[in-house]
């Protein structure tokens, strides 16, 4: 199959912008818990009654948005000007974006881990009039970057800027904000969101209010039945960077559709998992990394309590059960038999309930995007009672352009085109998409725009195929294809995905361009490594490695001389090689001392590997893979 499309499911409003939903919801249901803030009004960890989260009603949020919008006008922010936001995911990020949209300003997200050079590039390219930063370190980065730029204002969240803007705008009439808001139309620019920049300088994607409306309204129309399935107020914890289009889309999805929104700034499992437990969301938007960490942590806990074999049997039953359900939905099988149903019921009480509790206990449905989720992991979560709907998209498509339809999930695919969208596969396997979610252009870059937009179609740069039911399977990035010195073309995606399936592996980068064979750089999950060292009698007291060193109690550093460890990872490499020809197989690998991170410049904020940065940083290690 080369083409697949679905008719639109929603109609985009002919007037108005994203901010309208804040005012309309407050008018219609003023008491609706639109958001929830961590701790009390004074910023305390808990409220006086002991609660960790304080609800913010739709009317309260509207009033706060109005107050900040008036403060922006009092500070000279004009209709159509651009306000950059450089902050982690937190309540004020949402507050400022809706205040900006209320006066017709455009939001320019800046990743909080950006360097001074990156900050300068984005502020200069976007011609931002003002910027909101989170704390003093961000302010210093901006100060080092903004010399000669037309930046007129900088506000710091941790320095009371919301209160000051509220006071400065007190005399601005509400009517002035409303006049600005009513002048915004669906085709007005809502945000210039910069690509993650896995290669080269990031490009500013011009995303309109209509783009975000089409994205969020279509997703809600398709998933509303499962959001309200249990008859309780739907809620969602935002922890993905709001500087990324995926996180920004999640924010708009909630505010636009009455889903209670909470914010969690730290993605580290030690911070994120307690937030899940206290917030108890009913729905989750995440990336594969989160599901992998949840599974790894659950398996590790089971092994430490002597229930590792039980956990492994339970996951096997979960996968087989989900596969049987999948076949029934696709009308290719009868569904689970009585023996499998009985085993599943037993393990649901003994194991799966605890796995669901990691997400707070109320989640039955989740969404995974940003990169591909392993089929086996999707099946495992579905069998454990959490159906993960995988989607596919890019910054240029305002988030998802494909998604799994409710009740018809095909694990290992990224779903079918969203209603109103279409997917075309070229003769070379290139994936092209079109629809109301596709961006209008790259800011200040007509040549780049012309290279990817043709007659309404957007060239994604990914390669893949459509199955017989119109489900898209992504097989890799075109620019990531490796060509060895022998002329063999290899997509690293299959190998990397299979190696990461090993419980100890955190990341894998396959290399081999212009080299005689394929090789790989592998990082290990610190917690999983620590657990492996303990059960193999190799851990020193305090978490170190008996034959290596430690970066802390829970961060042992792999010992390159440990043959047992090498053999353990070799098993993962051998399993991955079984999926490809010998010419495409990994002949050598190196276990690196630590994981790739976004803070270290090796990953994008959406947790994709920056291949060129990693290859450059580990050039010596790669060279040694070909000289031994």
C-alpha positions in Angstrom: 0.0 0.0 0.0 1.3 3.4 -1.0 -1.4 5.9 0.2 -3.9 6.0 3.0 -6.1 8.8 4.3 -9.2 9.3 6.5 -11.9 12.1 6.3 -11.8 14.8 8.9 -13.5 14.1 12.3 -13.7 17.7 13.5 -14.3 21.1 12.0 -11.8 23.9 12.9 -13.5 27.1 14.1 -13.6 29.9 11.5 -12.6 32.5 14.0 -10.8 32.9 17.3 -7.6 31.4 18.7 -6.4 29.1 21.4 -6.9 31.5 24.3 -10.7 31.5 23.7 -11.0 28.1 25.3 -9.8 29.6 28.7 -12.5 32.2 28.7 -15.2 30.1 27.3 -14.6 27.2 29.8 -14.6 29.7 32.7 -17.9 31.1 31.6 -19.5 27.7 31.0 -18.1 25.7 34.0 -16.3 28.1 36.3 -15.7 25.5 39.0 -14.1 22.9 36.7 -10.7 21.9 38.1 -8.8 23.0 35.0 -5.3 22.6 36.6 -3.7 21.4 39.8 -0.7 23.1 41.4 1.9 21.2 43.5 1.6 22.3 47.2 -0.2 25.3 48.6 -0.6 28.8 47.3 2.6 29.8 49.2 4.6 27.2 47.4 4.7 24.8 50.4 5.2 21.2 49.6 1.7 20.4 51.1 -1.4 22.4 51.7 -2.7 22.9 55.3 -5.0 19.9 54.9 -2.0 17.7 53.9 -2.8 17.5 50.1 0.1 17.7 47.7 -1.9 19.2 44.9 -4.2 22.3 44.9 -6.9 22.4 42.3 -7.2 25.6 40.2 -10.7 26.2 38.8 -11.4 27.3 35.3 -12.5 30.7 36.6 -9.3 31.1 38.7 -7.1 30.2 35.8 -8.9 32.7 33.5 -8.4 35.5 36.1 -4.7 34.7 36.4 -4.3 34.6 32.6 -6.1 37.9 32.3 -3.9 39.5 35.0 -0.6 38.4 33.3 -2.0 39.4 29.8 -2.7 42.9 31.2 0.8 43.0 32.6 2.3 42.2 29.2 0.3 45.0 27.6 1.5 47.4 30.3 5.1 46.4 29.5 4.6 47.3 25.8 4.1 43.8 24.3 2.2 44.4 21.0 0.0 42.2 18.9 2.1 39.8 16.8 5.3 40.2 18.9 7.1 37.2 20.1 7.7 36.1 23.7 10.3 33.4 24.4 9.8 31.0 27.3 12.9 29.3 28.8 11.7 27.1 31.6 11.1 23.5 32.7 7.6 22.2 32.7 5.7 24.1 35.4 2.4 25.9 36.0 3.7 29.3 35.0 4.7 28.0 31.5 1.1 27.3 30.8 0.0 30.6 32.4 2.4 32.7 30.2 1.6 31.0 27.0 -2.2 31.6 27.4 -1.5 35.2 28.5 0.5 35.7 25.4 -2.1 34.2 23.1 -4.7 36.4 24.9 -3.1 39.5 23.4 -2.2 38.0 20.1 1.5 37.5 20.9 3.4 34.5 19.7 5.2 32.0 21.9 8.8 30.9 21.2 9.8 27.9 23.3 13.5 27.7 24.3 14.8 24.5 25.8 15.9 25.1 29.4 19.2 23.2 28.8 20.1 25.4 25.8 23.6 26.9 25.7 24.2 30.6 25.4 24.9 30.1 21.7 21.7 28.2 21.1 19.7 30.8 23.0 21.2 33.6 21.0 20.4 31.9 17.7 16.7 31.3 18.6 16.2 34.8 20.1 17.9 36.4 17.0 16.1 34.2 14.4 12.7 34.7 16.1 13.3 38.4 16.8 11.8 37.9 20.2 10.7 41.1 22.0 10.8 39.5 25.5 11.7 36.3 27.3 10.5 34.5 30.4 13.2 32.5 32.2 12.9 30.2 35.2 15.8 31.1 37.4 19.1 33.0 37.7 21.1 30.6 35.6 18.8 31.0 32.7 18.9 34.8 33.1 22.7 34.6 33.0 22.6 32.5 29.8 20.3 35.1 28.2 22.4 38.0 29.4 25.5 36.4 27.8 23.6 35.9 24.6 21.4 38.9 24.0 23.9 41.6 23.3 22.8 43.5 20.1 19.4 41.7 20.0 16.1 43.5 20.0 15.1 42.0 23.3 13.3 44.6 25.5 12.2 42.6 28.5 13.2 39.7 30.6 11.1 38.2 33.4 12.3 35.6 35.9 9.7 33.1 37.3 11.6 32.4 40.5 12.0 36.2 41.2 8.3 37.0 41.5 7.6 38.2 37.9 4.0 36.9 37.9 3.1 39.1 40.9 4.9 42.1 39.5 3.2 41.8 36.1 -0.1 41.4 37.8 0.5 44.6 39.7 1.8 46.5 36.7 -1.3 45.6 34.7 -3.8 46.4 37.3 -5.0 49.6 35.6 -5.2 48.1 32.1 -8.9 47.5 31.2 -10.0 43.9 30.6 -11.6 45.1 27.4 -8.2 45.9 25.9 -7.2 42.3 26.3 -10.4 41.1 24.8 -10.0 43.3 21.8 -6.6 41.8 21.2 -7.9 38.3 21.7 -10.8 38.7 19.3 -8.4 39.9 16.6 -6.6 36.5 16.6 -7.8 34.0 13.9 -7.1 30.3 13.3 -4.5 31.1 10.7 -2.6 33.4 13.1 0.8 32.2 14.3 0.6 30.6 17.8 4.2 29.6 18.2 7.5 29.4 16.4 8.7 26.1 17.8 12.3 25.1 17.0 13.2 21.6 15.9 15.4 19.6 18.3 18.4 20.1 16.1 19.7 16.5 15.9 21.8 17.9 13.0 22.7 21.4 12.2 21.0 24.5 13.6 17.4 24.2 14.7 14.8 25.5 12.4 11.8 27.5 13.6 8.5 25.8 12.6 5.6 28.3 12.2 2.7 26.6 13.9 -0.7 28.3 13.7 -3.6 28.3 16.1 -5.5 26.2 13.5 -2.7 23.6 13.5 -2.9 23.1 17.3 -6.7 23.1 17.1 -6.8 20.4 14.4 -4.3 18.3 16.4 -5.9 18.5 19.8 -9.6 18.4 18.7 -9.0 15.4 16.5 -7.2 13.5 19.2 -9.9 14.3 21.8 -12.7 13.4 19.4 -11.0 10.0 18.9 -10.1 9.3 22.5 -12.9 11.0 24.4 -14.7 7.7 24.9 -11.7 6.3 26.8 -10.9 9.5 28.7 -14.4 9.5 30.2 -14.8 5.7 30.4 -14.8 5.5 34.2 -17.1 8.5 34.7 -14.4 10.5 36.6 -12.8 13.8 35.9 -10.0 13.1 33.4 -6.6 14.3 34.5 -3.1 14.3 33.0 0.4 15.0 34.5 2.5 17.0 32.0 6.2 16.1 32.5 7.5 16.3 28.9 9.3 19.5 28.0 6.7 22.2 27.1 9.5 23.6 24.9 8.9 20.6 22.6 5.9 20.4 20.3 4.8 17.2 22.0 4.6 18.7 25.4 3.1 21.9 24.1 0.4 19.9 22.3 -0.4 18.0 25.6 -0.9 21.4 27.4 -3.3 22.6 24.7 -5.1 19.2 24.6 -5.9 19.5 28.3 -6.9 23.2 28.5 -9.0 23.0 25.3 -10.9 19.9 26.4 -11.4 20.2 30.2 -8.8 17.7 31.3 -7.2 18.6 34.6 -3.6 19.4 34.0 -0.7 19.0 36.5 3.0 19.8 35.9 6.1 17.9 36.9 9.4 19.5 36.0 11.8 16.6 36.5 11.9 13.5 34.3 14.2 11.5 36.6 12.4 8.4 37.8 13.1 9.2 41.4 11.1 12.4 41.0 8.6 11.4 38.3 7.3 8.2 39.9 6.3 9.8 43.3 4.6 12.6 41.3 2.5 9.9 39.5 1.7 8.3 42.8 0.4 11.6 44.4 -1.3 13.1 41.3 -2.9 9.8 40.2 -3.6 10.8 36.6 -6.3 9.0 34.6 -4.4 9.3 31.3 -0.7 9.5 30.3 1.2 11.1 27.4 4.8 9.9 27.4 7.8 8.7 25.4 9.1 5.1 25.1 11.8 5.9 27.6 9.2 6.3 30.4 7.6 3.0 29.7 11.0 1.3 29.5 12.0 2.8 32.9 8.7 1.7 34.5 9.1 -1.8 33.3 12.8 -2.0 34.3 12.1 -0.7 37.7 9.2 -3.1 38.3 11.3 -6.1 37.2 14.2 -5.0 39.4 12.0 -4.7 42.5 10.5 -8.1 41.8 13.9 -9.7 41.5 15.2 -8.0 44.7 12.2 -9.4 46.6 12.8 -12.9 45.2 9.8 -12.8 42.8 11.8 -12.4 39.6 10.7 -15.7 38.1 7.0 -14.9 39.0 7.4 -11.5 37.3 8.8 -13.0 34.2 6.0 -15.6 34.0 3.5 -12.8 34.4 5.0 -10.7 31.7 5.0 -13.7 29.3 1.3 -14.2 30.0 0.6 -10.5 29.6 2.2 -10.5 26.1 0.4 -13.6 25.0 -2.9 -12.3 26.3 -2.5 -9.0 24.5 -1.5 -10.7 21.3 -4.7 -12.8 21.5 -6.8 -9.7 22.1 -5.1 -8.0 19.1 -5.9 -10.9 16.8 -9.5 -10.8 17.9 -9.8 -7.1 17.2 -8.2 -7.6 13.8 -10.5 -10.6 13.1 -7.6 -13.0 12.7 -8.2 -15.0 15.8 -10.8 -16.0 18.5 -9.1 -14.2 21.4 -7.6 -15.6 24.7 -8.6 -19.2 25.5 -9.8 -20.3 29.0 -6.4 -21.3 30.3 -4.8 -18.0 29.2 -7.7 -16.0 30.7 -7.4 -17.9 34.0 -3.6 -17.3 34.2 -4.1 -13.7 33.3 -6.6 -13.2 36.1 -4.2 -14.7 38.6 -1.3 -12.5 37.6 -3.5 -9.4 37.4 -4.1 -9.7 41.2 -0.5 -10.7 42.0 1.6 -8.6 39.6 -0.2 -6.3 37.2 -2.0 -4.3 39.9 1.4 -3.3 41.3 2.6 -2.3 37.9 -0.4 -0.1 37.4 0.2 1.4 40.8 3.5 2.9 39.6 1.4 5.3 37.5 -1.0 6.1 40.4 -3.4 3.2 39.9 -6.0 5.0 37.8 -4.3 4.9 34.3 -5.8 2.4 31.9 -4.8 4.1 28.7 -1.7 6.0 27.6 -0.1 7.5 24.6 3.5 7.0 23.4 5.2 9.3 20.9 8.6 10.9 20.1 10.1 7.6 18.9 8.9 4.1 18.3 7.8 1.9 21.2 8.9 -1.8 21.0 6.1 -4.1 20.1 6.8 -6.4 23.0 6.7 -3.6 25.5 3.4 -2.3 24.1 2.0 -5.8 24.3 3.3 -6.2 27.9 1.6 -3.0 29.1 -1.6 -3.8 27.3 -1.7 -7.3 28.9 -1.0 -5.6 32.3 -4.1 -3.4 31.9 -2.7 -0.2 30.3 -3.3 0.1 26.6 -0.6 2.3 25.0 -1.8 4.1 21.9 1.3 4.8 19.8 1.4 7.8 17.5 3.9 9.4 15.1 4.7 12.9 14.3 7.3 15.7 14.1 7.5 19.3 15.2 6.4 20.1 11.6 3.2 18.1 12.1 2.3 19.8 15.4 2.8 16.4 17.1 0.9 13.4 16.0 -0.1 12.9 12.3 -0.9 9.2 12.9 -2.3 7.3 15.9 -3.7 4.0 17.0 -7.5 3.9 16.7 -9.5 3.1 19.8 -10.0 -0.7 20.2 -7.9 -1.5 17.1 -4.3 -1.2 18.2 -1.6 -2.9 16.1 1.5 -3.1 18.3 4.7 -2.5 16.4 3.1 0.2 14.2 2.4 3.9 14.8 -1.2 3.6 13.8 -3.2 5.1 10.9 -3.3 8.7 9.7 -5.4 10.9 12.0 -8.8 11.8 10.5 -8.2 14.7 8.0 -4.6 13.5 7.4 -3.0 11.4 4.7 0.2 9.3 4.4 2.0 8.6 1.1 5.0 6.2 0.7 7.3 7.0 -2.2 8.9 4.4 -4.4 12.0 4.8 -2.3 10.1 4.2 1.0 10.1 7.9 2.0 7.1 8.9 4.3 5.1 12.0 3.1 2.1 13.4 5.1 -0.5 16.1 4.6 -3.4 17.5 6.6 -4.5 20.4 8.9 -1.7 19.6 11.4 1.1 20.3 9.0 3.0 23.5 9.7 3.0 26.4 7.3 6.7 27.1 6.9 10.1 27.4 8.4 10.6 30.9 9.8 13.1 33.0 7.8 14.1 29.9 5.7 12.2 29.7 2.4 14.8 27.3 0.9 14.4 24.7 3.7 10.6 25.2 3.4 10.6 24.5 -0.3 12.7 21.4 0.2 10.1 19.7 2.4 6.7 21.2 1.4 5.4 20.3 -2.0 1.7 20.8 -3.0 0.6 20.4 0.6 2.7 17.3 1.2 5.4 17.3 3.9 8.5 15.1 3.4 9.2 13.8 6.9 12.7 12.4 6.3 11.6 9.1 7.7 11.3 5.8 5.8 8.6 3.2 6.3 5.7 1.3 4.8 1.9 1.0 5.2 0.5 -2.4 6.0 -2.7 -3.9 4.5 -4.9 -2.0 6.9 -3.2 1.4 6.5 -1.1 1.2 9.6 2.2 3.0 9.3 5.5 1.2 10.2 8.5 3.4 10.6 11.8 1.7 9.8 14.2 4.5 10.3 15.4 8.0 9.4 16.7 8.5 5.9 19.6 10.5 7.0 20.6 7.8 9.6 21.1 5.1 6.9 24.6 3.7 7.3 26.7 2.8 4.3 29.7 0.7 5.0 32.9 0.9 3.0 31.8 -2.3 1.3 28.7 -0.5 0.0 26.2 -2.2 2.3 23.3 0.1 3.3 21.9 -0.5 6.8 19.2 1.2 8.9 20.4 1.2 12.5 16.9 1.3 13.9 16.2 -2.5 14.1 19.5 -3.2 15.7 19.3 -0.4 18.2 15.7 -1.2 19.2 16.5 -4.9 19.8 19.6 -4.2 21.9 17.6 -1.7 24.0 15.2 -4.5 24.8 17.8 -6.0 27.2 16.9 -4.9 30.7 20.4 -3.5 31.4 20.7 -1.5 28.3 19.7 2.2 28.4 20.8 3.4 25.0 22.5 2.1 21.8 24.0 4.0 18.9 25.0 1.9 15.8 27.9 3.2 13.7 29.7 2.1 10.6 29.6 4.8 7.9 32.5 4.3 5.5 33.8 1.5 7.9 34.4 -2.1 7.0 31.6 -3.4 9.4 28.9 -2.3 11.8 29.7 -1.5 15.4 27.8 -0.1 18.4 28.2 2.2 21.4 26.1 1.0 24.4 25.2 2.6 27.7 23.7 0.8 30.7 20.9 1.8 33.0 22.7 2.6 36.4 20.0 1.0 38.5 19.9 -2.1 36.4 23.7 -2.3 36.4 23.8 -1.9 40.2 21.2 -4.7 40.5 23.2 -7.0 38.2 26.4 -6.3 40.2 24.7 -7.2 43.4 23.1 -10.5 42.3 26.4 -11.5 40.8 28.4 -10.7 43.9 30.4 -7.8 42.3 29.1 -4.8 44.2 31.0 -3.2 47.0 29.1 -1.8 50.0 27.7 1.6 48.9 27.0 0.5 45.4 30.5 0.5 43.8 31.9 -2.1 41.5 34.4 -4.5 43.0 36.5 -4.3 39.9 35.7 -0.8 38.9 34.6 2.5 40.4 31.4 4.2 41.3 29.9 7.7 40.7 27.7 7.2 43.8 25.6 4.7 45.7 23.3 4.0 42.8 25.5 4.9 39.9 28.2 2.3 39.4 30.5 2.7 36.5 30.8 -0.3 34.1 34.2 -2.1 34.4 35.5 -2.6 30.8 37.6 -5.5 32.0 34.6 -7.4 33.4 34.2 -10.4 31.0 30.9 -11.5 32.7 29.4 -8.1 32.0 30.7 -8.1 28.4 29.2 -11.6 27.9 25.8 -10.4 29.3 25.6 -7.5 26.8 27.0 -9.8 24.0 23.8 -11.8 24.4 21.7 -8.7 23.6 23.9 -8.0 20.6 23.7 -11.6 19.4 19.9 -11.5 19.7 19.8 -8.3 17.7 22.0 -9.7 15.0 19.6 -12.6 14.4 17.2 -10.1 12.9 19.6 -8.9 10.1 22.0 -10.4 7.6 25.6 -11.0 8.5 26.7 -8.0 6.5 24.4 -5.8 8.6 25.3 -7.4 11.9 27.2 -5.8 14.8 30.8 -7.1 14.9 32.1 -5.0 17.8 30.7 -2.9 20.6 31.8 -0.8 23.5 30.1 -0.2 26.8 30.4 3.4 27.7 30.9 4.6 31.3 27.7 6.7 31.5 24.4 7.4 29.7 23.9 10.0 27.0 21.9 13.0 28.4 20.2 16.1 27.1 22.2 18.2 29.6 25.4 16.8 28.0 24.2 17.7 24.5 23.9 14.0 23.5 20.1 13.9 23.4 17.3 16.2 22.3 14.8 17.3 25.0 12.5 14.7 23.6 15.1 12.1 24.4 16.3 11.3 20.8 20.0 10.6 20.3 22.0 13.4 18.7 23.9 11.1 16.4 26.5 13.5 15.1 27.2 14.9 18.6 27.7 11.4 20.0 30.0 10.4 17.1 32.1 13.5 17.6 32.3 13.1 21.4 33.2 9.4 21.2 35.4 9.5 18.1 38.3 7.8 19.9 36.1 5.0 21.2 34.7 4.5 17.7 38.2 4.4 16.2 39.3 1.8 18.7 36.3 -0.4 17.6 38.0 -0.7 14.2 41.6 -1.0 15.3 41.4 -4.0 17.7 
